[in-house]
Amino acid sequence: MRIWVPTAEVAQALAGLPEGAVDVVPGGGPLPAGSGEVGFYVPSFFPDPPAVGEVLRRLPALRVVQTLTAGVDKLQPYIPPGVTLCNARGAHDASTAEWVVAAMLAALRDFPYFAREQAADRWSYRHTGTLAGKTVLIVGYGSIGAAVERRLAGFEVTVRRVARRARDGVAAVTELPGLLPEADVVVILAPVTTETIGMVDAAFLARMKDGALLVNAARGSLVVTGALADEVRKGRLLAAADVTDPEPLPPGHQLWQLPGLFITPHVAASTPLSTARSLALVRAQAARWLAGEPRK
């Protein structure tokens, strides 16, 4: 059985595995020989879902698709029956959580404003907000949410947690309307589902208190772009986003010019640490597959 991976870096991470043959197949163009023997497939970090789907349909022996990302929503519709889709849950927790906390600090301490002033050679003194004393509401409290909370220890904040279902210390999503008005910072980390797409709409944002900060490190589709732009443009809310809808954000889009919105181009998990951990996870998963053990 063969393993197809998108880059030489991933292939190097699998070096020395028993049995199996690893081929680097970056995508695009005709498929190399041996496609009928491929049982384990790793798409690229930012895959083109339709193109991946076309490849998957031509792999009759395929059993496992292992992503390098935690989110798999864009690939799910293209997974053939009988094929197991595995994500990289946990590999990007530290990097994404670090981005979330950095984004909070940058937005509340006005770092984007001061960066613009520095670029213009202006010494523009002014007071800023702080993270200390704030209530942080994490919407979508999973492994990344827990990693964010650990990194907030010492910042003198109160953390509230929301997930799909209630559990000890975590409120159910049905309680969200009552929690939003008390939060100074709302962090979106929910997965993409039919229930979460567009969940941060005009009504959601209207429940947030004046001056609150929205941080989106999940997917752009969870936030209604026009509704967020309206609130930020009015100056009622601040926002920081690593993801947008549309994505990539095209030149001239209204979000680029909103002074209360801090944007990074989907880089929260683009770190050496995330890369190393995702490659280690792929190796472990491939080893389990070759040994006939269940994937995690």
C-alpha positions as CSV (number, residue, x, y, z in Angstrom):
1,M,0.0,0.0,0.0
2,R,1.2,3.5,-0.8
3,I,1.1,6.8,1.0
4,W,0.7,10.1,-0.9
5,V,1.8,13.3,0.7
6,P,1.9,16.9,-0.7
7,T,5.5,18.0,0.0
8,A,9.0,16.6,0.5
9,E,8.8,18.0,4.0
10,V,5.9,15.6,4.9
11,A,7.7,12.7,3.1
12,Q,10.8,13.4,5.2
13,A,8.7,13.2,8.3
14,L,7.6,9.7,7.3
15,A,11.1,8.4,6.5
16,G,11.8,5.1,8.0
17,L,8.3,3.8,8.4
18,P,8.0,0.1,7.9
19,E,6.3,-1.2,4.8
20,G,4.5,1.1,2.4
21,A,5.9,3.5,-0.1
22,V,5.7,7.3,0.3
23,D,5.2,9.4,-2.9
24,V,5.2,13.2,-3.1
25,V,2.2,14.2,-5.1
26,P,1.7,18.0,-4.9
27,G,-1.5,18.1,-6.9
28,G,-2.3,19.4,-10.3
29,G,-1.5,17.6,-13.5
30,P,-1.9,13.8,-14.2
31,L,-1.6,11.4,-11.3
32,P,1.6,9.4,-11.1
33,A,1.7,5.6,-11.4
34,G,0.5,3.6,-8.4
35,S,-2.7,5.4,-7.7
36,G,-4.6,2.1,-7.4
37,E,-2.4,1.2,-4.4
38,V,-2.8,4.4,-2.4
39,G,-4.5,3.8,0.9
40,F,-3.4,6.9,2.9
41,Y,-3.6,10.4,1.5
42,V,-2.4,13.7,3.0
43,P,-3.7,16.9,1.2
44,S,-1.8,20.1,1.3
45,F,-2.1,22.6,4.2
46,F,-4.4,24.9,2.1
47,P,-6.0,22.4,-0.2
48,D,-8.3,23.2,-3.2
49,P,-11.3,21.0,-2.1
50,P,-12.7,20.3,-5.6
51,A,-9.3,19.3,-6.8
52,V,-8.7,17.1,-3.8
53,G,-12.1,15.5,-4.4
54,E,-11.1,14.7,-8.0
55,V,-8.0,13.0,-6.8
56,L,-9.8,11.0,-4.1
57,R,-12.3,9.6,-6.7
58,R,-9.4,8.1,-8.6
59,L,-7.9,6.3,-5.6
60,P,-9.9,3.0,-5.3
61,A,-7.9,1.6,-2.5
62,L,-8.0,4.7,-0.3
63,R,-8.9,4.2,3.3
64,V,-7.6,7.3,5.2
65,V,-7.4,11.0,4.4
66,Q,-5.2,12.7,7.0
67,T,-5.3,16.5,7.0
68,L,-2.6,18.9,8.2
69,T,-5.2,21.2,9.7
70,A,-7.7,21.0,12.6
71,G,-10.6,22.2,10.4
72,V,-11.9,19.7,7.8
73,D,-15.2,21.3,6.9
74,K,-14.2,22.2,3.3
75,L,-13.0,18.6,2.6
76,Q,-15.9,16.7,4.2
77,P,-18.2,16.9,1.2
78,Y,-15.5,15.3,-1.0
79,I,-14.7,12.2,1.1
80,P,-15.8,9.0,-0.6
81,P,-17.9,6.5,1.3
82,G,-15.8,4.1,3.4
83,V,-12.9,6.5,3.7
84,T,-11.9,7.8,7.2
85,L,-11.2,11.5,7.4
86,C,-8.8,12.4,10.2
87,N,-7.8,16.0,11.3
88,A,-4.8,17.4,13.0
89,R,-6.6,18.2,16.3
90,G,-4.2,19.4,18.9
91,A,-1.3,20.1,16.6
92,H,-2.1,23.8,16.2
93,D,-3.5,24.5,19.7
94,A,-0.4,26.3,21.0
95,S,0.1,28.5,18.0
96,T,-3.5,29.4,17.5
97,A,-4.0,30.1,21.2
98,E,-0.9,32.3,21.2
99,W,-2.3,34.3,18.2
100,V,-5.6,34.8,20.1
101,V,-3.9,36.2,23.1
102,A,-1.6,38.4,21.0
103,A,-4.6,39.7,19.0
104,M,-6.4,40.6,22.2
105,L,-3.4,42.5,23.4
106,A,-2.8,44.2,20.1
107,A,-6.3,45.3,19.7
108,L,-6.8,46.5,23.3
109,R,-3.5,48.2,23.5
110,D,-3.9,49.9,20.0
111,F,-0.9,48.4,18.5
112,P,-2.2,48.7,14.9
113,Y,-2.8,52.4,15.5
114,F,0.7,52.9,16.9
115,A,2.2,50.9,13.9
116,R,0.5,53.3,11.5
117,E,1.7,56.3,13.4
118,Q,5.3,54.9,13.5
119,A,5.1,54.4,9.7
120,A,4.2,58.1,9.4
121,D,7.0,59.3,11.8
122,R,4.5,60.5,14.4
123,W,4.9,60.3,18.2
124,S,1.2,60.0,18.9
125,Y,0.8,59.6,22.6
126,R,-2.6,58.4,23.9
127,H,-4.1,56.2,26.6
128,T,-5.2,52.6,25.6
129,G,-7.3,49.8,27.0
130,T,-6.0,46.8,28.9
131,L,-6.7,43.1,29.0
132,A,-6.5,43.1,32.8
133,G,-9.9,43.3,34.5
134,K,-11.8,42.0,31.4
135,T,-14.2,39.1,31.1
136,V,-13.3,36.8,28.2
137,L,-16.0,34.7,26.7
138,I,-14.7,31.7,24.6
139,V,-17.3,30.5,22.2
140,G,-16.4,26.9,21.1
141,Y,-14.5,25.7,24.1
142,G,-12.4,22.7,22.9
143,S,-8.7,22.0,23.0
144,I,-7.8,25.4,21.5
145,G,-10.1,27.2,23.9
146,A,-8.5,25.4,26.8
147,A,-5.1,26.4,25.5
148,V,-6.2,30.0,25.3
149,E,-7.4,29.9,28.9
150,R,-4.1,28.5,30.1
151,R,-2.3,31.4,28.4
152,L,-4.6,33.9,29.9
153,A,-3.5,32.8,33.4
154,G,-1.8,35.8,35.0
155,F,-3.6,38.4,32.9
156,E,-6.2,39.1,35.6
157,V,-9.2,38.1,33.5
158,T,-12.4,36.2,34.1
159,V,-13.0,33.4,31.6
160,R,-16.4,32.2,30.6
161,R,-16.8,29.1,28.4
162,V,-19.4,28.1,25.8
163,A,-19.7,24.8,23.8
164,R,-22.4,23.0,22.0
165,R,-23.4,21.1,25.1
166,A,-23.1,22.1,28.7
167,R,-20.5,20.3,30.9
168,D,-18.8,21.2,34.2
169,G,-17.7,24.8,34.0
170,V,-18.9,25.2,30.4
171,A,-22.2,26.7,29.4
172,A,-24.3,25.4,26.5
173,V,-24.6,27.5,23.4
174,T,-28.3,28.1,24.2
175,E,-27.0,30.3,27.1
176,L,-25.0,32.5,24.8
177,P,-27.5,35.3,24.5
178,G,-27.3,35.9,28.2
179,L,-23.5,35.7,28.4
180,L,-22.7,38.1,25.5
181,P,-23.7,41.3,27.3
182,E,-21.3,40.6,30.1
183,A,-18.2,39.9,28.0
184,D,-15.5,42.4,27.2
185,V,-13.8,40.0,24.7
186,V,-15.6,37.4,22.7
187,V,-13.4,34.7,21.1
188,I,-14.8,32.6,18.3
189,L,-13.3,29.1,18.1
190,A,-16.4,27.1,17.1
191,P,-16.1,24.5,14.4
192,V,-17.9,25.0,11.1
193,T,-21.3,23.3,11.1
194,T,-24.7,24.1,9.7
195,E,-25.6,25.6,13.1
196,T,-22.5,27.8,13.4
197,I,-22.2,29.2,9.9
198,G,-23.3,32.8,10.2
199,M,-23.9,32.5,14.0
200,V,-22.1,35.9,14.6
201,D,-24.8,37.9,12.9
202,A,-26.4,41.3,13.6
203,A,-28.4,40.0,16.6
204,F,-25.3,38.3,18.1
205,L,-23.2,41.5,17.7
206,A,-26.0,43.7,19.1
207,R,-25.9,41.7,22.3
208,M,-22.2,42.5,22.8
209,K,-21.5,45.5,25.1
210,D,-20.3,48.8,23.7
211,G,-16.6,48.8,23.2
212,A,-16.3,45.0,23.3
213,L,-13.7,43.1,21.2
214,L,-14.6,40.2,18.9
215,V,-11.7,37.8,18.1
216,N,-12.2,35.3,15.3
217,A,-9.7,32.5,15.0
218,A,-12.2,29.9,13.7
219,R,-13.5,30.4,10.1
220,G,-14.7,33.5,8.3
221,S,-18.0,31.9,7.5
222,L,-19.0,32.0,11.2
223,V,-19.3,35.8,11.1
224,V,-21.6,37.8,8.9
225,T,-19.2,40.1,7.3
226,G,-21.5,43.0,6.6
227,A,-22.9,42.9,10.1
228,L,-19.5,43.1,11.7
229,A,-18.4,45.9,9.3
230,D,-21.4,47.9,10.4
231,E,-20.6,47.6,14.1
232,V,-16.9,48.3,13.7
233,R,-17.5,51.2,11.3
234,K,-19.8,52.8,13.9
235,G,-17.0,52.4,16.5
236,R,-19.3,50.4,18.8
237,L,-17.2,47.3,18.6
238,L,-13.5,46.3,18.0
239,A,-12.5,43.2,16.1
240,A,-9.5,41.1,15.3
241,A,-9.7,38.4,12.7
242,D,-7.3,35.8,11.3
243,V,-10.0,34.5,9.0
244,T,-12.5,36.4,6.8
245,D,-15.4,35.8,4.5
246,P,-14.4,36.0,1.7
247,E,-11.0,34.6,2.0
248,P,-8.5,35.6,0.8
249,L,-9.8,39.1,1.3
250,P,-9.6,40.9,-2.0
251,P,-8.1,44.3,-2.6
252,G,-10.6,47.1,-2.1
253,H,-12.8,45.1,0.3
254,Q,-14.6,47.2,2.9
255,L,-12.9,45.3,5.8
256,W,-9.4,46.6,4.9
257,Q,-10.2,50.2,5.7
258,L,-11.9,49.8,9.0
259,P,-9.6,51.3,11.7
260,G,-11.2,49.2,14.5
261,L,-10.5,45.9,12.8
262,F,-7.1,44.1,13.0
263,I,-6.6,41.5,10.3
264,T,-4.0,38.8,9.7
265,P,-4.1,36.5,6.7
266,H,-5.0,33.2,8.3
267,V,-1.6,32.8,9.9
268,A,-2.5,31.7,13.4
269,A,-1.2,28.2,12.9
270,S,1.5,29.1,10.4
271,T,4.5,28.6,12.7
272,P,7.4,26.1,13.0
273,L,5.8,24.6,16.1
274,S,2.6,23.9,14.4
275,T,4.4,22.4,11.4
276,A,6.5,20.1,13.6
277,R,3.5,18.9,15.6
278,S,1.4,18.3,12.6
279,L,4.1,16.3,10.9
280,A,4.6,14.3,14.0
281,L,0.9,13.6,14.1
282,V,0.8,12.5,10.4
283,R,3.7,10.1,11.1
284,A,2.0,8.6,14.1
285,Q,-1.3,8.2,12.1
286,A,0.5,6.6,9.1
287,A,2.3,4.2,11.5
288,R,-1.0,3.2,13.0
289,W,-2.5,2.6,9.6
290,L,0.4,0.5,8.4
291,A,0.2,-1.5,11.6
292,G,-3.6,-2.0,11.2
293,E,-4.3,0.0,14.3
294,P,-7.2,2.5,14.6
295,R,-6.4,6.1,13.8
296,K,-7.0,8.7,16.6
